[in-house]
Amino acid sequence: MKYGIDMGHNCPPDTGANGIKFEDNLTVEVGKKVIAKLESLGHTVISCKPNSASTVNQSLGSRCEKANNNGVDFFVSIHFNCFNGQANGTEVFAISDAGKKVAQNVLDEIVKLGFFNRGVKSGSHLYVLRRTNMPGILVEGCFIDSAKDMQIYDGEAMANAIVAGLTGKVATTTTPINPAPNVPVNPVPNAPANPVIDEEQNKDKSILRLQQALNRLKITDKNNKPLVEDNGMGAATSSATEKFQRIVGILPTGIVGNTTWDAINQILAKRVVQGTHASGVIIRYLQFRIGANPDGIYGSQTEAAMKKFQQQNGLTADGIIGAMTWQKLIG
């Protein structure tokens, strides 16, 4: 079967939404994984994302033209929602009966990951579904401004679910993908290239880098001991990984994929945190270190705990997490 896979946006001025994560990053991450997995199952895949466009309409039109001109059998556009920080879950849009049937299959697979089921919806208002000649769906994987959804989100699992919904088969390939190059994510110098780690595959020093990072972040194993940096994914490293995942609000699997590396790299970037509107992974980690309520929000109680930490460590007790405070926390 020939699929047209559209990685939504990523073609300025056609860019996605910003939330806890960037939509452009996630559509490319999941899209590339879906393409690789479909190809591993023997399908032909056409990437429908244009390289450039002058307008949003031109970007959308180019996606449809690629699908139509290549005679694809089924079109899939991958997106992520963003609304008010409270809405969450997955929804899939379609127009034709054939599209709605596949949409339901894809939705069923994604909600198995733990996302709220928002249903299959009419896509009659969507440009890319109206202008393509074949059945198709537009997937809104989850909400990038929902802390609940972002705790569940994993690009590998999302791609597997989409492919399973499309084909009825599970692709076993693992395809670590770096974020989209056109969206700045403040990478940490010499940071890991987001390798997916499990106990059976560690051809380089990925686990060693993980162990070094967890030790730097003061994450101990289940016996509260620092990790031995031996490049081996043993019980101690797995338990420390699960501990870190719980601390920052990630599904505690003990397996290190893009979501976990992203959380590690966000913290190691040591960005300045100021004011009471900050939230997310970094705040949860800071709350763990200073003994504040781990709600992921830098509120008044967390600020008070931070000022106490700063005072105890001979720093200016202003509640601002700058270079000197980060130095005391992680060196």
C-alpha positions in Angstrom: 0.0 0.0 0.0 1.2 3.5 -0.7 0.8 6.0 2.2 1.1 9.8 2.1 2.5 11.0 5.4 2.1 14.7 6.2 4.2 16.0 9.1 2.0 19.0 10.0 3.4 22.6 9.8 7.3 22.8 9.8 7.2 25.1 6.7 7.4 28.8 7.7 5.1 30.7 7.7 3.2 27.5 8.3 4.4 26.8 11.8 2.7 24.9 14.7 1.7 25.8 18.2 3.9 26.3 21.2 3.0 24.7 24.6 5.0 22.7 27.0 6.5 21.3 23.8 6.7 22.6 20.3 4.2 21.1 17.8 6.7 21.3 15.0 9.1 19.1 16.9 6.5 16.4 17.7 5.0 16.2 14.2 8.4 15.6 12.7 9.4 13.1 15.5 6.3 11.1 15.1 6.1 11.5 11.4 9.6 10.2 10.7 9.0 7.3 12.9 5.7 6.4 11.2 7.4 6.6 7.8 10.2 4.3 8.9 7.8 1.8 10.5 5.5 1.7 7.5 8.5 1.1 5.3 9.7 -1.7 7.6 6.3 -3.4 7.0 6.8 -3.3 3.3 4.6 -0.3 2.4 5.6 2.6 0.1 5.6 6.0 1.8 5.5 9.5 0.3 6.5 12.3 2.6 4.1 15.2 1.9 5.7 17.9 3.9 6.9 20.7 1.6 10.4 22.2 1.9 9.3 25.8 1.5 6.2 28.0 1.0 5.4 31.7 0.8 2.0 31.4 2.5 0.2 28.9 4.7 -2.3 28.1 1.9 0.7 27.4 -0.4 2.1 25.0 2.3 -1.2 23.2 2.6 -1.7 23.0 -1.2 1.8 21.6 -1.7 1.0 18.7 0.7 -2.1 17.8 -1.2 -0.4 18.0 -4.5 2.4 15.6 -3.4 -0.2 13.1 -2.3 -2.4 13.5 -5.4 0.5 13.5 -7.9 2.1 10.4 -6.4 -1.2 8.5 -6.4 -1.1 7.5 -2.7 -3.8 5.1 -1.4 -4.2 6.7 2.0 -3.3 10.2 3.4 -2.3 10.8 7.0 -1.7 14.3 8.4 0.0 14.4 11.9 -0.7 17.2 14.3 -0.9 18.1 18.0 -3.5 20.2 19.7 -3.0 23.3 21.9 -5.8 25.1 23.7 -6.1 26.3 27.3 -3.8 24.1 29.3 -6.8 22.1 30.6 -8.1 20.3 27.5 -6.5 16.9 26.9 -6.8 13.8 24.8 -6.7 12.5 21.2 -9.1 13.1 18.3 -8.9 12.0 14.7 -10.6 13.7 11.8 -11.9 12.2 8.6 -14.5 12.8 5.8 -15.1 9.6 3.8 -16.5 6.4 5.3 -13.2 4.7 4.5 -11.3 7.4 6.3 -13.6 7.3 9.3 -13.1 3.5 9.6 -9.3 3.9 9.7 -9.6 7.0 12.0 -11.4 4.9 14.5 -8.7 2.2 14.4 -6.0 4.8 14.9 -7.9 6.5 17.7 -8.4 3.2 19.5 -4.7 2.4 19.4 -3.6 5.9 20.7 -6.1 5.9 23.6 -4.6 2.6 24.7 -1.5 4.7 25.7 -3.6 6.5 28.3 -4.9 9.5 26.4 -8.6 10.7 26.8 -10.8 9.6 23.9 -12.1 12.7 22.2 -13.6 10.7 19.3 -13.6 10.6 15.5 -14.7 13.9 14.2 -15.7 15.4 10.8 -12.8 16.8 8.9 -14.9 18.6 6.3 -13.4 21.9 7.3 -9.8 20.8 6.9 -7.9 21.8 3.8 -5.7 18.8 3.5 -8.6 16.4 3.8 -10.9 18.3 1.4 -8.2 18.7 -1.3 -6.7 15.2 -1.4 -8.2 12.7 -3.8 -7.9 9.6 -1.6 -9.3 8.7 1.8 -7.4 10.3 4.6 -7.2 11.2 8.3 -5.8 14.1 10.3 -4.5 12.9 13.7 -4.4 15.3 16.7 -2.2 13.2 18.8 -2.7 15.0 22.1 -2.5 18.5 23.6 1.0 20.0 23.8 -0.1 22.5 26.5 -1.6 19.8 28.7 0.7 18.6 31.5 -1.4 15.4 31.7 -0.9 14.6 28.1 2.8 15.6 28.1 3.4 13.2 30.9 2.0 10.4 28.8 3.5 11.4 25.5 6.3 9.3 24.0 7.0 9.6 20.3 7.9 6.0 19.8 4.7 4.8 21.4 2.6 7.3 19.5 4.1 6.2 16.1 3.6 2.6 17.0 -0.1 3.3 17.8 -0.6 5.2 14.5 1.0 2.4 12.4 -1.0 -0.3 14.3 -4.2 1.6 13.5 -3.3 2.0 9.9 -2.1 -1.5 9.2 -3.3 -3.7 12.0 0.3 -4.7 12.5 2.9 -3.7 15.1 6.2 -2.4 13.8 9.2 -3.5 15.9 11.7 -1.0 14.5 13.0 1.6 17.0 13.7 4.9 15.3 15.2 7.7 17.5 14.6 11.0 15.9 16.1 14.4 16.8 13.8 17.5 17.1 13.0 19.5 14.0 16.0 21.7 13.1 13.9 24.9 12.5 12.6 25.1 16.0 15.1 26.1 18.7 15.1 23.9 21.8 18.2 25.2 23.5 20.2 22.0 23.3 22.8 21.3 25.9 26.4 21.3 24.5 27.6 17.7 24.1 24.2 16.4 25.2 23.1 12.9 24.2 21.4 12.7 20.8 18.3 11.3 22.4 19.1 7.6 22.0 16.5 5.1 22.9 17.9 2.8 25.6 16.8 -0.6 26.7 18.6 -3.6 28.3 19.3 -5.3 25.0 20.7 -2.5 22.9 23.6 -0.3 23.9 26.1 -0.2 21.1 27.7 3.1 22.2 28.1 4.9 25.5 24.4 5.9 25.8 23.9 4.2 29.2 27.2 5.7 30.5 25.9 9.2 29.6 22.6 8.4 31.2 24.4 7.3 34.4 26.6 10.4 34.4 23.5 12.6 33.9 21.5 10.9 36.7 24.5 11.2 39.1 24.9 14.8 38.3 21.2 15.3 39.0 21.6 13.5 42.3 19.2 10.8 41.3 20.0 7.6 43.3 19.0 4.0 42.8 16.3 2.2 44.9 18.8 1.8 47.7 19.6 5.5 47.7 23.1 5.0 46.3 24.8 6.8 43.4 25.0 4.9 40.2 28.2 3.0 39.2 29.1 4.5 35.8 29.7 1.2 34.1 27.7 1.6 30.9 25.4 -1.2 31.9 21.6 -1.0 32.1 21.3 -3.1 35.3 18.7 -3.0 38.1 20.3 0.0 39.8 20.2 2.2 36.6 16.7 1.1 35.8 15.5 1.9 39.2 17.2 5.3 39.1 15.6 6.0 35.7 12.2 5.1 37.0 12.8 7.4 40.0 13.7 10.3 37.7 10.7 9.7 35.5 8.4 9.8 38.5 10.0 13.0 39.8 9.5 14.9 36.5 6.1 13.4 35.7 7.0 11.0 32.9 5.5 7.5 32.7 7.9 5.4 34.8 8.9 2.6 32.5 12.6 2.5 33.2 13.2 2.7 29.5 15.0 5.9 28.2 13.5 7.3 25.1 13.2 10.8 23.6 10.8 12.1 26.3 13.2 11.2 29.1 16.3 12.5 27.3 14.4 15.7 26.6 13.6 16.1 30.3 17.2 15.5 31.3 18.5 18.0 28.7 16.0 20.6 29.8 17.3 20.4 33.3 21.0 20.3 32.4 20.5 23.4 30.2 20.3 25.3 33.5 17.9 28.0 32.2 17.1 30.9 34.5 13.8 30.4 36.2 12.2 33.6 37.5 8.6 34.5 38.5 5.7 32.4 39.6 4.4 31.4 36.1 7.0 28.7 35.4 5.8 25.1 35.2 6.8 21.7 33.9 9.7 19.3 34.1 12.3 21.7 35.4 10.0 22.9 38.2 9.2 19.3 39.3 12.9 18.6 39.5 13.6 21.7 41.5 10.8 20.8 43.9 12.3 17.4 44.4 15.7 18.9 45.2 14.4 21.5 47.7 11.6 19.4 49.2 8.6 21.4 47.9 5.3 20.0 46.9 5.8 18.3 43.5 3.0 19.9 41.6 5.1 21.2 38.7 4.2 24.8 39.3 6.5 27.5 40.7 4.1 28.9 43.1 4.6 30.8 46.4 5.4 27.7 48.5 8.0 26.6 46.0 9.5 30.1 45.9 9.7 30.1 49.7 11.4 26.7 49.7 13.9 27.9 47.0 14.7 31.1 49.1 15.4 28.9 52.1 17.7 26.7 50.0 19.5 29.7 48.7 19.9 31.1 52.2 21.3 27.8 53.5 23.8 27.7 50.7 25.1 31.3 51.1 23.3 32.6 48.0 21.1 35.7 47.5 17.7 34.5 48.7 15.7 36.0 45.8 13.9 32.9 44.6 15.5 33.3 41.1 17.2 30.1 39.9 20.2 31.5 38.1 23.8 30.4 37.4 24.9 30.3 41.1 21.8 28.4 42.3 22.1 25.9 39.5 25.8 25.5 40.4 24.8 24.5 43.9 22.1 22.1 42.6 23.9 20.2 39.8 27.4 21.8 39.5 
